[in-house]
């Protein structure tokens, strides 16, 4: 069976590595190097670490070759009002799998930052990375800050080593049968055929541009971004920073030697010139060279259409917040690989899953806008989904628990949702107080367990690498 992938970005090369690992599969990847890769830096979830681990590469080689760095938390500035700060740990609360997230409600009631209910946040607070002193990454994996270009080149090299056929060129046209299946494509005058096609060409959607699009802009109105690269100095801090600005928010993603920064905004409220000026003020240096990106949040109505499977930004996009794009892409690819490994390709279930995960993550990102940020007209205009409105209403009087959030393969997890609820002060003080009042014995037992958890984490820290030591080892 032959798969051909169109697009040489991170998503395309990950797809090639996943598919080439299957028996009796031939994989070709077509990339137009003149178009290049859009990103300058990318923040991931922990599933990207699983990708690197699954292709059986030397992690020390990966760190040195790509300039990537571990990520422990997401830091949100101004989202709960001017000057506010809250953290979203990558692993969520230690008790997120329980019926009620006990540690989060305990810390709320004790007046302690609830994000400290997570091991990754405790490590981050002490600027320690979750690696042993000999450089071995602990399991579960940390998330990553990637240099997108270097990472794509690294994945490309590994894919070609494993037998992926690389074709450099541009798809000029395609031929379809009467049912809509793609039979072949023309690449610079050469006809290439395949059984299945993976459209990883980004928003160009070379093979899927005709498929109807389901828009999410009603709830995620940002539609433009500017991005650039600047220098990094001082000790590395393992956090992705998202700062609320007048018409959206800015990201700051540090890697070993530099920072990828950018501004995601809605062009109904600010011009490109004004956005550049606002970003320059934020990073305290002029932004003179930058990339621009226009998009609309949403997903194709059929991600798998006939013999074309769209992945990454070709299938849909929310916005850069919470690293949803690379996360959903990897989860979709893992499902796709399993279906073909078992020889049971199922477009209908794949499409249903794609709609489910994208809608769920749409609501996750939308919830982050629930406090109206810094109170500008843009922030006041964002509409919160009905699902989120109901959850916010419940949070005002009852405990939120496992049943209030979707649980499926690749779901964000209760801990991530709860970090937003607590970070935006959507849970009033009287609710966690009920935890102590309803069952004081349970409360004291939870308190004891939390103290034991923090002690165990401190013991791990004593045997782990500081950020400074990590850079010395892999710089």
N, C-alpha and C positions, 0 to 999 in steps of 0.2 A: 504494500500500500504506500502511496506517495502523497506526502503533504508538502505544499509550497507556502511559505510565509512571505508576505509582502510587508516590509518595514524592518529597518535595522536598529531600532531603539532598544531600550532595556527590555520592553515587553516582547519584542520579536525574538531576541536572542534567548530569553528565558523559555519562550515557547519552543524554540528549536532544541534546547537542551532537554526539556521535558519529553518531547516527542521522540528524539533520537534514542532515548533510553529504552523505548519499547522494541520488542523483537519484530523483525520483518518489516520495519518501517524505514522508508527513505525520506529524507528531509532536505528541501532546498529553501534557501532564504534569499530573497531579492531585495536589495537596498540601493537607494539612490544617494550616493555620498555627497552629491551637490546640495541636496536638501538638508542633510545633517540631522542632528538631534536637537530638539527644542530646549531641553532643560539645561541648567547650569549647576544644579544641586538638588538633591532629593532626600526627603525624610521618609523613612519606611516604618512599617510595623515589624514585629518579630518574625513574620512569615518569610521576609526576605532573607533573614539569617538561615532559615530552614532550606531555602533554595540553594544558597552557597554550600551548605553542609551536604545537601543531597547530591551535588555533582562531584563530591569527593575531591575537593581541592585543599591544598595546604592553606589554612587560615592566615598564617604569617605572610605567605605570598600575597594573599588577597589584600591584607592591610597595606603592605608595602607598595604593591602595584597600583592600587586604586586611590590611595589617599583617603579612604573611607575611615569613619570612626564610629564607635559604639554610641548608641542613644538610649537614655534611660527614661526621660520624661518629656512631656510637652508643657511648655510654660505659656500661660495666657496673661497678657498685660492689657488692662483697660476694658476688658470684656464685661466686668461687673461694675463699671463706672470708672471715671478718670482716676488713675493711680492704683487701681486694684491689681492684684496678682493671684493667680491660682495655678495649680499643677495637675496634670493628668498623667499618671504613671502608665508605662506601657503594659505592665502585667496586671493592673487593677488591684483592688483590695485583696488581701490574703483570705478574706471570708466571703468573697463574691459568689462562691458556688453554694453557699448555704441558702436556706429559705429566705432569710433576711441578712443583709450585709452587716454583720454585727460590729466589726471594727470601725466601719465608717460612722455608724450611729453612736458608738461609744466615744470616738474622738470628737464628734460634733458636740456631744453633751459635756465633755471634759474641757472644751475650749481649745482643743489641739487641732492643728491643720489636718483635716481628714485624709489628705493625700498621703500622709505618713502611715496609712494602713497598708501600704504596698512596699515590698522589699526593694524594688527599683528606686522608689522615691527616697527611702532611707539611705541607700547607697549614694544617690545623687546629692542628698543633703550634705554628705561628708566628702563629696567629690572623689568617690571611689568607684571604680568600674568593676563589674561583676566577672572578674577574671582571676584565676589563681595566680600565685606569684611566678609560676613557670609559663604564664601566658595562655593557659587553656581557658576557653570560654565555658562558663557553666551552662547547664540546661535547667530550665528553658532558656532559649537564646535571648540576647538583647536585640533591640532594633538597631537600625543603621542610619548614619548620615552618609550619603553617597556623593561622590563626584560622578555625575551622570555619564560624562563622556568617557572617563577612564574606566568606569564600571562596564559600560557597553563594549568597549574594546577588549576588556578582560573576558567577558562572557563570549564575545565573538571568537576569540582565540581558542577558548575551551570547546566551543561548539564545533569549530572546524577540525580540531584535534580528534573529536569523537565521530567525525564523519559527515557533518552537515555540509552540503554543497552550497557554496556562496556564489551568488551572481550579482555583480555590481552593474546596476543599470536602472532605467526608469520604465515602468509599465506604461505603454502607450495606448493600449486598447485590450479588450478581452472579448472572447467568443463564448456565447451561451447556447445551450440547446433550447428546445421549445418549452421545457419545464422551468427553465431559469438556472439550471446548473452551469457553472463556469467550466468550459471545456479546455480553454487555453488562454494564455496572455501573450501579447507581443512586447518583448523587452528589447528595445533598440534594434528592431528588425528581425529578431529571433523569436520563433514560436516555442513556448514552453507549455507542456501539458502536466496535469496532476489529477489525482483522485479527489483530494480535499484541499481547500485553500484557507489560509489563516490571514485575515486582513488585520495587520498591525501597523497600518500606515497613518495612524493618528486621525485628525479631523479631516484629512483629505478623503478618507474612506474610499480608497481606490476601487474596491469591489462591492462596497455596501452603501454607497452614497444615495442610492435610489430607495432604500428601505425607510419607511415612515419613522419619525423620531418622536419620542414621548418626552416632552419638556418638563423640567422641574423649576423653571425660572420663577414661578409664582412663590416658591419658598426659598430658593437660592438665587437671588437676583444679581449677584456679582457676575460680570461677563467679560472683563478685560483684566490683563495683568501686564506689568512691566517687571523685568528681572535683570539683575546684574551680579557681578562678582566683586568682592572687596577683600582686603587683607584681614588676616586674623592674628591677634597678638594675645599674649598672656597664657595662662593655664587653660587648657581645654575644659569646657563645661558641657556635659552630655545632655543637652536640652535643645529641642526645637522651640524657638520663640515665635509666638504669634501675637502681634500688637494691634489692637483695634485702632483704626484711623477714621477720618471723617466720612469716607465713602466705602469702607471695606476694612481690610486688615493687611498687615505686612508680615512676611515671614523672614526668619533669620536662621540659616542652617549652617553651622560650622563644620568644616572637615579638617584635615590635618593642617593644611597650610592657608586656607582661605575661608570665606563665608559667602554662601549664596544668599542673596537678599532680593526681595521683590514686594510688590504691592498688588494685591488682588482687589479690584474695585468695580463699582457699577458706573458706567459712563453716563447714566442719566443725572448723576449728582456731581461729577467732577470731570474735567478735561484731562487729556494725557499730560499736558504741560503742568497742570496743577498737581497731578499725581506724582510726577517726577520731582517737583518742588517739595511736596510733603514727604516723600521717601528720603530725599536728600537731607531734610531737616532731622528726620528720625535717626539716620545713621551718622549724622554730623560730618558729611562730606558730599561734594557735588556728584550727582549721578549724571555722567555725560554720555557714556556708552551703555546701551541696554537693549534687550530684546522685548518685543511686544507680542502679546498673545490674545486673541479674541476667541471666546467660546460661549456656549450655552449649556447649562447644566441639564442633564437628561440621559436617556438611554434609547437605543434602537428598539422598536417594538419586537423585532426578531433578531436576536444576536446571532443565532445559528439559522441561516436561511439557505435552504437547499444544501449545496456542498461548500458553502462559504461560512466560516465562523469568525466573527469579529471579536477582537480582544483589545484590551487597553483602551485608549481614547477613541479607537474606531468604534467600539461597542457603546461607549457612553462615558460621561465624565460628570463629576459633581463639582468640586473645586479642590484646591490643594489641601484644605484643612483636614487634619486627622489622617493624612496619608492614605486616603481611601482608594485612590486610583491604582497604585501598585499593589495594594492589599487585595482588592477585589479581582484584579487581573490574575494574581497568583492562585487565588482560591478557585477561580474558573478554570485555569489551566490544569490544576491538580485534579479537578472533577473530570475534565476532558480526557486527561491521560488515563484515568481509571476506567472510563467507559471504553476506550479503545484497547486498553490492556485486557479487559474482560470480553472484548469483541462484541460489545453491546452499545454501539453509538445510539444515543437517545436525544435527538434535537429538542423534543417537546419538554422533557424534564430539565434539560440544560437551559432552555429559554425561561422556564418557570423559575428556576433557581436564580438566574441572572436578574430577573425582574425583582425577585424577593430581596436579594442582598443589596441591590442598588437602592431600592425604596427604603429599606431599613437604614442604610447609611445616609441616605438623604435626610431622614428624620434625625439621625444622630448629629449631623452637621447643622441642621436647622435649629436644634435645641440650643446650640452654642450661641445663637443670636437672641435667645429668649429674654435677656436682661436689657436689651437696647443699648448695649455698649456705652459710647460716650454721649449719647443723646442727640446726635445730629439728625437732620431730616432723613438720611439714608437709613440709620439704625431704627428710627421710628417707623419706617415704611415696611420693614421685613415682617412678613406674615408667618406665624407659627402654625405648623400642621395640626390638624384635629387630634391626631394621636398624641402629639406632644402636649397639647392643651389639656387633655384628659389626665396625662401623667403628672403634669404640674399641679393640677387641681387635687389629685390624690395625695401628692407629696406634702401638701399643706396640712393634712390631718392624719395621714396614715403612713405606716412603713412601706417603702418600696422594696420589692423582693424579686426573687428569680422569676416568678410568674408574670411580672410586669414588663419583661423584656424578652425579645425573641432569642431562642437558643437553637442554633443550627451550626453546621460546619462553617467556620470563618466569621461567625458573628462577633461583634465588637466586644461583647462581654459586659456583665452588669457593672463591673468596676469602672469601666470607661464612662458609661452613662452616669453612674453615681458621682464621679469626679466633676462632671458638668453640673449636675444638680446642686452639689455642695459648693462648687466654685462660684456659681451664679446666685448663691444664697436663696435657692428655690425651696429649701427645707427650713421652715421656721423653728426657732429654739424649742418650742413646746413639744414638737414631735420626738426628737431624740430624748427629751426628758422622760417621755413615756417608757422608754426602754428601762430606765432605772426604777421608775415608780411601779411598773407592772410586775416586775419580778426582780427584786433586789439581789437574790442569790445568783440568778442567771447573770445579772449585770456584773457582780463582783467576780464571778468565774470568768466571764469574758475579759474583764480587766486584767485578771491574772494571766490568762492566755496571751493577751496582747503584750504584756511585759516580758513574758517568756519569748515571744516572737521577736521582739526588738533586741533582746539579749542574744538570741541565736544569730540574728542578722549582724549584730556588732561583732560577734565571733568570726563570722564569715569575712567581714571587712578587714579584720586584723590579718587575714591570710590572703588578701586581695591586692590588686594593683591600684595605685593612685593614677589619676589621669596623666600626671607628669611622667611617671615611670612607664606607662603604656606608650607614650610618644617617644620616649628614649629607646624603647625596644623596637618600635615599628616605624620610626621616622626615617 
